């Protein structure tokens, strides 16, 4: 079941479309469910309505496998640089300038966006649905992986399981590294991260640059013993055709303790 409705974002003075997936058992049982929050909501559940016509296909996967979780997709703001502004906690830094070839003024509203999730959206979802309030996870792709990692640092006691899929750390590389080093990540139960060997296609030099930047974050997380599970995906590019193939591995890792239909949960 997929429900959609707008929720007002106070800091942004606008409504944002929210999509909520409920497992098949939701209306037949009285139990409470873990919640997974995901960014780029248009691209989470179905190809219809996805920004480039290809989604993660999460609805069909969850229907077929019966994973007993609630998934909340928050639509991105596709206007101009607004996605960059919302998913980057800081204005784009020096490493970003070197890679892009110019000093981007974008970024810096990630804290406002995360504040919306924590103080407006999550309380609303917890009131509207039968959720396990203390079993909350977050997942995102590219810059969605950046803001998810930021959430792990800022609210590790809320978002205890994190997935950063082909994360775009480079936009805020310096700042996210510093924040990770300074943060207490001991409440984090599981941290999934992956990266493709061909994120930028056949440009081997740039692929190495991006992988090296990702490995810098991996090293920090490993040093802090942050329960990291890192996957290097051979020949995977930065595209939804490749991201959706990783959905089973991501969900099975994050929710290995949750029953699935094939195991008799339904």
C-alpha positions as CSV (number, residue, x, y, z in Angstrom):
1,X,0.0,0.0,0.0
2,X,1.3,3.4,-0.9
3,X,-0.1,6.6,0.5
4,X,0.8,10.1,-0.7
5,X,0.1,13.5,0.9
6,X,1.8,16.9,1.3
7,X,3.5,18.0,4.5
8,X,4.4,21.6,5.2
9,X,8.1,22.5,5.7
10,X,8.3,25.4,8.0
11,X,11.9,26.5,7.3
12,X,11.3,26.3,3.5
13,X,7.7,27.8,3.6
14,X,6.4,25.2,1.2
15,X,4.6,21.9,1.1
16,X,6.5,18.7,0.1
17,X,5.0,15.5,-1.1
18,X,5.5,12.5,1.1
19,X,5.0,8.9,0.1
20,X,4.5,6.2,2.7
21,X,4.7,2.5,2.0
22,X,2.8,0.2,4.4
23,X,3.4,-3.5,4.5
24,X,0.6,-5.9,3.5
25,X,0.1,-6.9,7.1
26,X,-0.4,-3.3,8.4
27,X,-4.2,-3.4,8.3
28,X,-4.5,-7.0,9.6
29,X,-2.3,-6.7,12.7
30,X,-1.9,-4.3,15.6
31,X,1.9,-4.4,15.9
32,X,4.2,-1.5,15.3
33,X,6.8,-1.3,12.5
34,X,10.3,0.0,12.0
35,X,10.5,3.1,9.7
36,X,13.0,3.8,6.9
37,X,13.2,7.4,5.6
38,X,14.5,7.9,2.1
39,X,15.4,11.0,0.1
40,X,14.6,11.7,-3.6
41,X,11.1,10.3,-2.9
42,X,9.9,10.5,-6.5
43,X,12.5,7.8,-7.4
44,X,12.0,5.4,-4.5
45,X,8.8,3.3,-5.1
46,X,7.7,3.2,-8.8
47,X,9.0,4.1,-12.2
48,X,5.8,6.1,-12.9
49,X,6.5,9.6,-11.6
50,X,10.3,9.0,-11.2
51,X,12.3,12.0,-12.4
52,X,14.0,10.1,-15.2
53,X,11.5,7.3,-15.5
54,X,13.5,4.8,-13.5
55,X,13.1,4.2,-9.8
56,X,14.4,1.9,-7.2
57,X,11.3,-0.2,-7.6
58,X,10.9,-0.4,-3.9
59,X,7.2,-1.0,-3.9
60,X,7.3,-4.1,-6.0
61,X,10.3,-5.4,-4.1
62,X,8.6,-4.9,-0.7
63,X,5.3,-6.4,-2.0
64,X,7.0,-9.5,-3.3
65,X,9.3,-10.0,-0.3
66,X,7.0,-8.9,2.5
67,X,9.6,-7.0,4.6
68,X,7.8,-5.8,7.6
69,X,8.8,-2.1,7.6
70,X,7.3,1.3,6.8
71,X,9.1,3.3,4.2
72,X,8.8,7.1,4.0
73,X,9.9,8.8,0.8
74,X,10.5,12.6,0.9
75,X,10.2,14.2,-2.5
76,X,13.2,16.2,-3.6
77,X,12.8,19.8,-4.7
78,X,13.8,19.6,-8.4
79,X,13.9,23.4,-9.0
80,X,17.3,24.6,-10.0
81,X,20.0,23.9,-7.3
82,X,17.4,23.3,-4.5
83,X,18.3,19.6,-4.2
84,X,22.0,20.5,-3.7
85,X,21.0,23.2,-1.2
86,X,18.9,20.8,0.9
87,X,21.1,17.8,0.8
88,X,24.4,19.6,1.5
89,X,24.7,20.8,5.1
90,X,27.4,23.3,4.1
91,X,28.1,25.5,1.1
92,X,30.2,23.5,-1.4
93,X,33.9,23.5,-0.5
94,X,37.3,23.5,-2.0
95,X,37.4,19.9,-3.2
96,X,34.0,20.5,-4.9
97,X,35.5,23.5,-6.6
98,X,38.5,21.4,-7.9
99,X,36.2,18.7,-9.3
100,X,33.5,20.9,-10.7
101,X,36.0,23.5,-12.1
102,X,34.2,26.4,-10.4
103,X,33.2,27.6,-7.0
104,X,29.6,26.6,-6.5
105,X,27.6,28.8,-4.1
106,X,25.1,25.9,-3.6
107,X,24.5,24.0,-0.4
108,X,24.1,25.0,3.2
109,X,20.4,24.2,3.9
110,X,21.0,20.6,5.0
111,X,20.5,21.4,8.6
112,X,17.1,23.0,7.9
113,X,16.1,19.9,5.8
114,X,17.1,17.6,8.6
115,X,15.4,19.7,11.2
116,X,12.2,19.2,9.1
117,X,12.6,15.4,9.2
118,X,13.4,15.3,12.9
119,X,11.0,17.9,14.3
120,X,8.1,18.0,11.9
121,X,7.9,14.9,9.7
122,X,9.0,12.1,12.1
123,X,6.5,13.2,14.8
124,X,3.8,13.4,12.2
125,X,4.6,9.9,10.9
126,X,4.9,8.5,14.4
127,X,1.4,9.9,15.3
128,X,-0.3,8.9,12.0
129,X,1.1,5.3,11.8
130,X,1.9,2.5,14.2
131,X,5.7,3.0,14.2
132,X,8.5,1.7,16.4
133,X,9.7,5.2,17.4
134,X,13.1,4.0,18.4
135,X,13.7,1.8,15.3
136,X,14.3,4.5,12.7
137,X,16.6,4.3,9.7
138,X,17.6,6.6,6.8
139,X,18.9,5.9,3.3
140,X,19.9,8.1,0.4
141,X,21.7,8.1,-3.0
142,X,24.5,10.4,-4.0
143,X,23.9,13.7,-2.1
144,X,21.1,11.8,-0.3
145,X,24.0,9.6,1.0
146,X,25.7,12.8,2.2
147,X,22.7,14.1,4.1
148,X,22.1,10.6,5.6
149,X,25.7,10.5,6.8
150,X,25.2,14.0,8.3
151,X,22.1,12.7,10.0
152,X,24.1,9.8,11.6
153,X,26.4,12.4,13.1
154,X,23.8,14.9,14.3
155,X,21.1,12.4,15.5
156,X,22.8,9.0,16.0
157,X,20.3,8.1,18.7
158,X,17.4,8.6,16.2
159,X,18.7,7.3,12.9
160,X,20.5,4.2,14.1
161,X,20.7,2.5,10.7
162,X,22.1,4.3,7.7
163,X,22.6,3.6,4.0
164,X,24.7,5.8,1.9
165,X,24.4,4.6,-1.7
166,X,27.1,5.9,-4.1
167,X,27.4,8.9,-1.8
168,X,28.4,12.4,-3.1
169,X,30.6,13.4,-0.3
170,X,32.8,15.5,-2.5
171,X,30.4,18.5,-2.3
172,X,31.1,18.8,1.4
173,X,34.1,16.5,1.7
174,X,36.2,18.5,4.2
175,X,33.3,19.3,6.5
176,X,31.8,15.8,6.6
177,X,35.2,14.3,7.4
178,X,35.7,16.7,10.3
179,X,32.2,16.1,11.6
180,X,32.6,12.4,11.4
181,X,35.8,12.5,13.4
182,X,34.2,14.7,16.1
183,X,30.9,12.7,16.4
184,X,30.0,10.0,18.8
185,X,28.7,7.2,16.5
186,X,28.4,4.6,19.1
187,X,24.6,4.5,18.9
188,X,24.8,3.6,15.2
189,X,23.7,-0.1,14.8
190,X,24.4,-0.5,11.1
191,X,26.0,1.7,8.5
192,X,25.8,0.5,4.9
193,X,27.8,2.2,2.2
194,X,28.6,1.2,-1.4
195,X,30.3,2.7,-4.4
196,X,30.6,1.8,-8.1
197,X,33.9,1.3,-9.9
198,X,32.5,3.2,-12.9
199,X,30.5,6.0,-11.2
200,X,31.5,8.4,-14.0
201,X,31.6,5.9,-16.8
202,X,34.8,5.1,-18.6
203,X,36.8,8.1,-17.1
204,X,39.3,6.0,-15.1
205,X,41.0,9.0,-13.6
206,X,37.8,10.6,-12.2
207,X,36.5,7.2,-11.0
208,X,39.7,6.9,-9.0
209,X,39.3,10.5,-7.6
210,X,35.7,9.8,-6.4
211,X,36.6,6.4,-5.0
212,X,39.6,7.9,-3.1
213,X,37.3,10.5,-1.6
214,X,34.8,7.8,-0.6
215,X,37.5,5.7,0.9
216,X,38.6,8.6,3.1
217,X,35.2,8.5,4.7
218,X,35.3,4.7,4.9
219,X,38.6,4.9,6.8
220,X,37.2,7.4,9.3
221,X,34.1,5.2,9.9
222,X,36.3,2.1,10.3
223,X,38.6,3.9,12.7
224,X,35.6,4.9,14.8
225,X,34.2,1.3,14.7
226,X,30.9,2.5,13.3
227,X,29.6,-0.9,12.3
228,X,30.3,-0.2,8.6
229,X,29.5,-2.6,5.8
230,X,31.1,-1.2,2.7
231,X,30.6,-2.7,-0.8
232,X,32.6,-1.8,-3.9
233,X,30.3,-2.6,-6.8
234,X,32.3,-3.7,-9.9
235,X,31.3,-1.8,-13.2
236,X,28.4,0.0,-11.5
237,X,27.6,3.5,-12.8
238,X,25.9,6.4,-11.1
239,X,22.5,5.6,-12.4
240,X,19.2,4.1,-11.1
241,X,19.5,1.1,-13.4
242,X,22.5,0.2,-11.1
243,X,21.1,1.5,-7.8
244,X,18.0,-0.6,-8.0
245,X,20.0,-3.8,-8.3
246,X,21.4,-3.1,-4.8
247,X,18.0,-2.8,-3.1
248,X,17.9,-6.4,-1.9
249,X,21.4,-6.3,-0.4
250,X,20.8,-2.9,1.3
251,X,17.5,-3.9,2.9
252,X,18.6,-7.4,3.9
253,X,21.6,-5.9,5.7
254,X,19.8,-3.0,7.4
255,X,16.9,-5.2,8.5
256,X,18.4,-8.6,8.9
257,X,16.5,-8.9,12.2
258,X,13.1,-8.3,10.5
259,X,10.9,-11.2,9.3
260,X,10.1,-11.5,5.6
261,X,7.1,-13.1,3.9
262,X,9.2,-16.0,2.7
263,X,10.1,-16.9,6.2
264,X,6.5,-17.1,7.3
265,X,6.0,-13.6,8.7
266,X,2.7,-13.3,6.9
